[in-house]
């Protein structure tokens, strides 16, 4: 049961992260580009 909860939590976290990334790109494109460049 704990594994299922963890799996669902992981999927929700990915969706939230993707939505936040899209929102940041539309609002702060320069900051997101700089952050992506620093990550690589």
Buried (B, 14 or more C-beta within 10 A) or exposed (E): EEEEEEEEEEEEEEEEEEEEEEEEEEEEEEEBEEEEEEEE
